[in-house]
Amino acid sequence: QVQLVEAGGGLVQPGESSRLSCAVSGFAFSDPIVSWYRQAPGKERKFVASIFTRNAFTTYADSVKGRFTLSRDNAKRMTYLQMNSLQLEDTAVYYCGIRRPTMARPEYWGQGTQVTVSS
């Protein structure tokens, strides 16, 4: 059974940093891609960043490019989303997901973790 567990988040002030982590277990396919999405209240879940676990190639949404950094530790089956210069509009529930390279969107999701940016 595939499981993803997010950790981190909480309440931060504008301009501060925070780091989310995602622990993955139970997947049995090669070269998975781990992605982070976020969902603000009343809005759709939107792509934030993704990383190819094989070669660490990353992609980012324009809204977070230059502020967020996604990394992975394959030995620990972890990914880390470092979020710097957080803004009010970054407030959302953040989800990590995993998919095979042939799929367009994550096939499995974590339960999500809340990030609130507020002064």
C-alpha positions as CSV (number, residue, x, y, z in Angstrom):
1,Q,0.0,0.0,0.0
2,V,1.4,3.3,-1.0
3,Q,1.6,5.9,1.7
4,L,2.7,9.5,1.8
5,V,3.0,11.5,5.0
6,E,3.6,15.2,5.0
7,A,5.1,17.1,7.9
8,G,6.0,20.6,8.7
9,G,4.0,23.8,8.0
10,G,2.1,25.8,10.5
11,L,1.9,29.5,11.1
12,V,4.6,31.8,9.7
13,Q,4.9,35.5,9.1
14,P,5.4,37.0,5.7
15,G,9.0,36.9,4.6
16,E,9.8,33.9,6.8
17,S,10.8,30.4,5.7
18,S,9.3,27.0,6.4
19,R,10.2,23.5,5.3
20,L,7.8,20.7,4.4
21,S,8.7,17.0,4.2
22,C,7.1,14.1,2.5
23,A,7.8,10.5,3.5
24,V,6.9,7.9,0.9
25,S,6.5,4.2,1.4
26,G,5.0,1.2,-0.3
27,F,5.4,2.1,-3.9
28,A,6.7,-0.6,-6.3
29,F,7.3,1.2,-9.5
30,S,10.6,2.6,-10.9
31,D,11.7,6.2,-11.1
32,P,8.6,7.8,-9.5
33,I,8.0,11.5,-9.6
34,V,7.1,13.3,-6.4
35,S,5.0,16.5,-6.7
36,W,3.7,19.1,-4.3
37,Y,0.4,20.8,-4.9
38,R,-1.5,23.2,-2.7
39,Q,-5.1,24.1,-2.2
40,A,-6.3,27.4,-0.8
41,P,-9.8,27.7,0.7
42,G,-12.4,27.6,-2.0
43,K,-9.9,27.1,-4.8
44,E,-8.7,24.2,-6.9
45,R,-5.6,22.2,-6.0
46,K,-2.7,23.6,-7.9
47,F,0.7,22.4,-8.9
48,V,3.7,23.8,-6.9
49,A,6.7,21.7,-7.8
50,S,7.9,18.3,-8.8
51,I,11.1,16.3,-8.7
52,F,12.2,13.2,-10.6
53,T,13.6,10.9,-8.0
54,R,16.0,9.3,-10.5
55,N,18.0,12.5,-11.4
56,A,16.6,15.2,-9.1
57,F,15.3,17.2,-12.1
58,T,12.8,19.7,-10.7
59,T,10.1,21.9,-12.1
60,Y,8.3,24.8,-10.4
61,A,5.2,26.8,-10.8
62,D,5.9,30.4,-11.8
63,S,4.4,31.6,-8.5
64,V,7.1,29.9,-6.4
65,K,10.1,29.9,-8.7
66,G,13.1,31.4,-7.0
67,R,11.5,31.1,-3.5
68,F,10.8,27.4,-3.2
69,T,13.3,24.6,-3.5
70,L,12.4,20.9,-3.8
71,S,14.9,18.2,-3.0
72,R,14.9,14.5,-2.4
73,D,16.8,11.9,-0.4
74,N,16.2,8.6,-2.1
75,A,17.9,6.5,0.6
76,K,15.3,7.9,3.1
77,R,12.5,8.1,0.6
78,M,11.9,11.6,1.5
79,T,11.4,14.9,-0.3
80,Y,11.7,18.3,1.2
81,L,10.1,21.5,0.1
82,Q,12.0,24.5,1.3
83,M,9.8,27.6,1.2
84,N,11.5,31.0,1.5
85,S,10.1,34.5,1.4
86,L,6.7,33.3,2.2
87,Q,3.8,35.5,1.1
88,L,0.2,35.7,2.3
89,E,-0.9,34.0,-1.0
90,D,1.1,31.0,-0.1
91,T,-1.4,30.1,2.5
92,A,-2.9,26.7,1.7
93,V,-3.0,23.1,2.5
94,Y,0.1,21.5,0.9
95,Y,-0.1,18.0,-0.5
96,C,2.6,15.7,-1.8
97,G,1.8,13.1,-4.4
98,I,3.6,10.4,-6.4
99,R,3.2,9.1,-9.9
100,R,4.8,7.0,-12.5
101,P,6.6,8.9,-15.2
102,T,3.9,7.9,-17.7
103,M,1.1,9.5,-15.7
104,A,0.2,13.2,-15.9
105,R,-0.9,13.7,-12.3
106,P,-0.1,12.1,-9.0
107,E,-1.7,8.7,-8.4
108,Y,-1.4,8.7,-4.7
109,W,-1.6,11.6,-2.2
110,G,-0.7,12.4,1.3
111,Q,-3.2,13.8,3.8
112,G,-1.9,17.4,3.4
113,T,-0.4,19.9,5.8
114,Q,-1.5,23.4,6.5
115,V,0.7,26.4,5.9
116,T,-0.6,29.7,7.0
117,V,1.2,32.9,6.3
118,S,-0.1,35.7,8.4
119,S,1.1,38.8,10.2
